[in-house]
């Protein structure tokens, strides 16, 4: 199963096509209240409730998580293209699998640093799961 198939099957929150701001909240007003240092703002949905309940996630952690998940997806895509190449032997796929195993460990470490309700933690978990499944299939000999 390809990643694009999985993504099309899932309903992704926040990807609804609407003509106005999500939840009816003006982004500029929320931004201004944060810039002024207001302690209380009008909740705009699950994301704000999660952020206030668990505290803000450091931007370094967010960037590192996004970069790692993007790199893992790119590696999975390259692995998929290598599997489509009949000229490659199974042992030539080893570098892809080794990189994916390293990335799975790193993604799980980063996920443990994120709050449980953080949407980015769910993304890391899903990418790590797909990566782990592909490495497990290779290790048990599915691609030999």
Secondary structure as GFF3:
##gff-version 3
##sequence-region A 1 144
A	DSSP	alpha_helix	3	9	.	.	.	ID=ss1
A	DSSP	three_ten_helix	22	24	.	.	.	ID=ss2
A	DSSP	alpha_helix	27	36	.	.	.	ID=ss3
A	DSSP	alpha_helix	46	54	.	.	.	ID=ss4
A	DSSP	alpha_helix	59	84	.	.	.	ID=ss5
A	DSSP	three_ten_helix	90	93	.	.	.	ID=ss6
A	DSSP	alpha_helix	94	113	.	.	.	ID=ss7
A	DSSP	alpha_helix	119	139	.	.	.	ID=ss8
###
